[in-house]
Amino acid sequence: MLRNSVGGTRFSDQLKIKNGPHNLLSRYFEKAENAAAQRGVYLELGTVDELIEVNRQNLDTWHPMTTSFDPRYCHLDARNSFAIIGRDHRGDVVATQGARFLDWSDTDFVTEATTLRFFYDNPNRDKAQGEGCFVTAPQTTAITGRLMHSGGIWYRSDFRGFKLAEIIPRTARAYAYTTWNIDQAFGITTMENVAKNFHLRVGYREVAGRVTMRRSPTYPDGDLELILCRLSKIDLIDDLFGFLADFDTQVQTEVFGRRA
């Protein structure tokens, strides 16, 4: 059994392929993990509690974690959430990615977001004063069924520029797919990231709508305009095939100094 350089069991030794095409997923996980290791990042499966702690320790370069990934406000455990933690050769955390399973078979993103149930199990008790969420664009009602919510993405500054954003978010979606048999994956990002096509780099295919957060604990100073992105199960599988065919696992020297 291959071990990572910090002595822990590597990510692929922690997972079981339960759903989806076994050959595709096993080849994807092997290539993605090797690509991260080529960049000095060793992946492991973690919990949202670990994700929250890493966030707390790095608030100088990272906004506070959204309440949708905070166990103080949402019931999150190993059955409905996970984190992918990337460590350097010393064992220090240098990259993170969170994932949450949502069974919205009888509801949709618009309903859950605008009622704040997406952010809190008990919005009436826990929401901040004046907090609200407003959603525009009809595609947001199509976000329904068995879903993965992606978030908690962070890269330490000295590990940006190595295409980790093309590796770790895909790995989280692939793991969510095989574990939860999801219908779709979605994430919320800034308008700046969409303008730079960052959502395409991490694998999303569709901009589904605009989300306005008002006085949220993560961004308490007024309104924040965000973009909702999604990826269907069919497109998720196609994206993994594309990664296998096109992604260069080797690190090019010219990537130093660029963003993740």
Backbone torsions as a table, in degrees:
resi	resn	phi	psi	omega
1	MET	NA	124.8	-179.1
2	LEU	-73.0	134.3	177.2
3	ARG	-109.8	153.4	175.8
4	ASN	-81.0	173.5	-170.5
5	SER	-72.3	-12.8	179.1
6	VAL	-99.5	10.2	171.3
7	GLY	93.3	-4.7	-179.0
8	GLY	-92.4	166.0	175.5
9	THR	-71.8	134.7	-176.9
10	ARG	-72.2	160.2	-174.2
11	PHE	-53.2	-45.6	-175.3
12	SER	-66.0	-21.1	175.5
13	ASP	-79.1	-12.7	-178.9
14	GLN	-94.4	-11.2	-172.4
15	LEU	-106.6	157.2	171.7
16	LYS	-126.1	133.1	179.1
17	ILE	-85.0	105.8	-174.6
18	LYS	-100.6	-37.4	-176.7
19	ASN	-130.9	154.0	176.7
20	GLY	91.3	173.2	-178.4
21	PRO	-67.0	113.3	-172.6
22	HIS	-60.9	-45.1	-176.6
23	ASN	-63.5	-45.4	178.7
24	LEU	-60.2	-50.2	-175.4
25	LEU	-66.2	-40.9	179.8
26	SER	-65.2	-39.7	177.5
27	ARG	-67.8	-39.1	179.1
28	TYR	-63.2	-51.1	-177.0
29	PHE	-58.9	-39.9	179.5
30	GLU	-63.9	-46.2	-178.1
31	LYS	-68.0	-42.2	-178.3
32	ALA	-64.1	-43.0	-179.8
33	GLU	-66.1	-40.9	176.9
34	ASN	-65.1	-38.0	178.6
35	ALA	-63.5	-41.1	177.2
36	ALA	-65.0	-42.3	-179.7
37	ALA	-63.7	-35.5	176.2
38	GLN	-60.4	-24.8	-179.8
39	ARG	-97.5	11.3	177.1
40	GLY	77.9	21.3	-178.2
41	VAL	-121.8	125.7	-175.7
42	TYR	-112.5	118.9	-170.4
43	LEU	-88.5	145.1	173.5
44	GLU	-146.1	157.5	178.5
45	LEU	-87.0	129.9	-179.2
46	GLY	-131.6	-165.9	-177.5
47	THR	-117.4	165.0	176.8
48	VAL	-68.5	-25.2	175.1
49	ASP	-63.2	-41.0	175.8
50	GLU	-65.0	-40.2	178.6
51	LEU	-59.5	-45.3	179.1
52	ILE	-61.5	-40.8	-179.0
53	GLU	-66.9	-41.7	176.9
54	VAL	-62.7	-41.4	176.9
55	ASN	-59.5	-45.9	-178.9
56	ARG	-60.0	-35.6	-177.6
57	GLN	-80.6	-7.9	-174.7
58	ASN	-130.4	35.5	-178.0
59	LEU	-68.9	-12.2	176.2
60	ASP	-72.2	-20.2	179.6
61	THR	-125.8	13.5	-171.2
62	TRP	-154.7	135.2	174.4
63	HIS	-67.0	155.8	173.3
64	PRO	-55.6	146.9	-177.0
65	MET	-62.7	139.4	175.0
66	THR	-59.7	147.0	-177.5
67	THR	-64.2	-20.0	179.3
68	SER	-67.9	-14.1	175.4
69	PHE	-114.3	14.6	-176.1
70	ASP	-106.4	114.6	-178.8
71	PRO	-60.9	-13.8	176.1
72	ARG	-70.8	-22.6	-175.5
73	TYR	-117.4	-20.6	-179.0
74	CYS	-131.3	143.0	177.4
75	HIS	-74.4	109.6	-177.2
76	LEU	-130.9	128.9	176.9
77	ASP	-147.2	-170.8	-175.3
78	ALA	-67.0	-17.3	-179.9
79	ARG	-81.9	-24.5	-175.2
80	ASN	-129.0	13.3	179.3
81	SER	-161.2	160.2	172.7
82	PHE	-161.7	169.8	172.6
83	ALA	-133.1	147.5	168.1
84	ILE	-104.7	123.7	-178.2
85	ILE	-109.9	129.2	174.9
86	GLY	-107.6	128.0	-179.3
87	ARG	-117.9	151.7	173.8
88	ASP	-86.2	-175.0	-174.8
89	HIS	-66.6	-16.6	177.2
90	ARG	-89.4	-8.8	-177.4
91	GLY	94.6	2.5	178.7
92	ASP	-76.8	141.6	178.3
93	VAL	-73.7	127.0	-179.1
94	VAL	-124.9	-6.9	-179.3
95	ALA	-157.4	145.4	178.7
96	THR	-141.9	159.3	174.6
97	GLN	-156.9	129.0	177.6
98	GLY	-108.2	156.6	177.4
99	ALA	-146.9	143.5	-179.0
100	ARG	-136.7	135.1	176.8
101	PHE	-90.8	134.1	178.2
102	LEU	-130.1	123.6	174.6
103	ASP	-97.1	94.1	-179.9
104	TRP	-108.2	44.9	-179.5
105	SER	-63.1	-28.4	-177.2
106	ASP	-113.0	16.3	179.3
107	THR	-153.0	-169.6	-178.9
108	ASP	-151.6	176.0	-175.1
109	PHE	-60.9	-44.1	-177.1
110	VAL	-57.3	-48.9	-178.3
111	THR	-62.0	-47.8	-175.3
112	GLU	-71.2	-35.4	-179.3
113	ALA	-74.0	-46.0	-175.5
114	THR	-72.1	-24.7	173.6
115	THR	-85.4	-5.8	-177.5
116	LEU	69.6	9.8	176.1
117	ARG	-69.2	-21.2	174.3
118	PHE	-65.8	-30.8	-174.1
119	PHE	-99.4	-22.6	-177.2
120	TYR	-144.3	139.0	170.5
121	ASP	-65.6	-33.2	179.6
122	ASN	-130.4	82.0	-175.5
123	PRO	-60.4	-38.9	-177.6
124	ASN	-60.8	-32.1	-179.6
125	ARG	-85.2	-39.3	-165.3
126	ASP	-106.1	-17.3	-175.6
127	LYS	-65.5	152.5	178.1
128	ALA	-73.9	159.4	178.5
129	GLN	-63.0	125.1	179.8
130	GLY	79.3	2.9	-177.5
131	GLU	-70.0	139.4	177.3
132	GLY	-155.7	164.8	177.4
133	CYS	-137.8	131.1	-177.0
134	PHE	-127.4	134.1	-173.1
135	VAL	-124.3	134.0	176.0
136	THR	-124.5	157.0	179.3
137	ALA	95.2	129.4	-174.9
138	PRO	-67.6	-21.4	-177.8
139	GLN	-63.5	-19.8	-177.0
140	THR	-66.9	-25.9	177.5
141	THR	-71.6	-15.5	178.2
142	ALA	-80.2	-7.1	177.4
143	ILE	-85.6	92.0	-174.9
144	THR	-149.9	167.5	179.9
145	GLY	97.1	-148.6	178.9
146	ARG	-89.7	115.7	-166.7
147	LEU	-125.7	151.3	166.4
148	MET	-110.5	125.7	171.0
149	HIS	-98.0	122.8	-177.2
150	SER	-103.4	136.1	178.4
151	GLY	-171.0	-169.2	178.5
152	GLY	64.8	33.3	-178.3
153	ILE	-85.1	126.8	179.6
154	TRP	-152.6	142.3	175.1
155	TYR	-132.5	130.1	175.5
156	ARG	-61.6	145.9	-168.7
157	SER	-56.3	-36.0	-177.3
158	ASP	-79.3	-1.7	175.8
159	PHE	-112.3	12.9	173.7
160	ARG	-86.5	145.4	-179.6
161	GLY	100.7	8.1	-178.4
162	PHE	-115.9	17.6	178.1
163	LYS	63.5	25.8	175.1
164	LEU	-63.1	-28.8	178.2
165	ALA	-68.0	-16.0	175.2
166	GLU	-92.5	-7.4	-177.1
167	ILE	-107.3	-56.9	-168.8
168	ILE	-70.2	-45.1	176.8
169	PRO	-60.0	-38.4	176.7
170	ARG	-64.1	-39.9	179.7
171	THR	-63.7	-40.2	177.5
172	ALA	-64.1	-42.7	179.1
173	ARG	-65.6	-41.3	179.7
174	ALA	-63.4	-40.7	179.3
175	TYR	-67.9	-41.0	177.2
176	ALA	-61.8	-40.5	179.8
177	TYR	-61.9	-49.5	-176.0
178	THR	-74.0	-24.3	-179.3
179	THR	-86.0	-44.1	-172.7
180	TRP	-110.0	-4.5	-178.1
181	ASN	53.1	54.4	-175.0
182	ILE	-72.1	154.5	174.1
183	ASP	-89.6	-33.2	-178.0
184	GLN	-150.3	161.5	168.9
185	ALA	-124.7	146.1	176.8
186	PHE	-143.6	156.5	177.1
187	GLY	-147.6	161.3	-179.9
188	ILE	-120.7	128.2	-176.5
189	THR	-136.8	175.7	-177.5
190	THR	-81.3	158.8	176.3
191	MET	-64.0	-33.1	178.0
192	GLU	-62.2	-44.0	179.1
193	ASN	-62.9	-39.9	178.6
194	VAL	-66.9	-39.3	178.5
195	ALA	-61.3	-29.7	178.5
196	LYS	-92.7	6.7	179.6
197	ASN	62.8	26.4	178.2
198	PHE	-63.1	-35.2	-179.9
199	HIS	-63.3	-31.8	177.2
200	LEU	-72.4	-37.0	179.3
201	ARG	-63.7	-37.3	-179.6
202	VAL	-82.4	-6.2	170.9
203	GLY	114.1	-2.2	178.4
204	TYR	-72.6	148.2	-178.3
205	ARG	-109.1	-19.1	-169.5
206	GLU	-139.6	135.3	168.4
207	VAL	-90.7	117.1	-170.6
208	ALA	-96.7	-18.6	-179.3
209	GLY	167.3	-177.8	-179.7
210	ARG	-113.9	138.8	-179.3
211	VAL	-122.3	126.5	176.5
212	THR	-108.4	118.9	176.8
213	MET	-99.4	129.6	-179.8
214	ARG	-116.5	118.8	174.8
215	ARG	54.4	43.1	176.0
216	SER	-78.0	155.3	178.5
217	PRO	-60.1	-27.6	-179.9
218	THR	-73.4	-39.0	179.8
219	TYR	-131.2	77.9	-170.6
220	PRO	-73.8	-13.2	-172.8
221	ASP	-91.0	79.0	175.0
222	GLY	83.3	-148.3	-176.2
223	ASP	-95.6	146.3	174.8
224	LEU	-127.7	124.9	179.3
225	GLU	-91.6	125.1	-178.1
226	LEU	-127.9	166.1	-179.7
227	ILE	-119.4	134.8	178.5
228	LEU	-97.0	126.2	-179.9
229	CYS	-119.7	150.5	-179.9
230	ARG	-143.7	164.5	179.9
231	LEU	-146.4	124.9	178.7
232	SER	-76.6	165.6	178.4
233	LYS	-60.3	-42.1	179.9
234	ILE	-61.8	-44.9	179.8
235	ASP	-69.8	-31.3	176.7
236	LEU	-61.2	-46.1	179.0
237	ILE	-63.8	-44.4	179.4
238	ASP	-61.9	-37.1	179.1
239	ASP	-65.2	-37.0	178.0
240	LEU	-67.3	-39.8	174.4
241	PHE	-59.2	-42.6	179.7
242	GLY	-63.0	-40.2	177.4
243	PHE	-61.8	-44.4	179.9
244	LEU	-61.4	-36.7	-176.3
245	ALA	-80.2	-33.6	-165.5
246	ASP	-116.1	-22.9	-171.9
247	PHE	-78.3	131.7	178.5
248	ASP	-91.6	115.4	-177.1
249	THR	-71.1	-22.1	-177.6
250	GLN	-73.9	149.3	179.5
251	VAL	-91.9	126.1	177.6
252	GLN	-91.1	138.3	-176.1
253	THR	-62.7	-25.3	-175.9
254	GLU	-76.4	-6.5	179.7
255	VAL	-76.9	-13.7	-179.2
256	PHE	-58.0	135.2	178.1
257	GLY	90.1	-10.6	178.7
258	ARG	-90.2	170.9	-179.3
259	ARG	-79.9	162.2	-179.1
260	ALA	-63.0	NA	NA
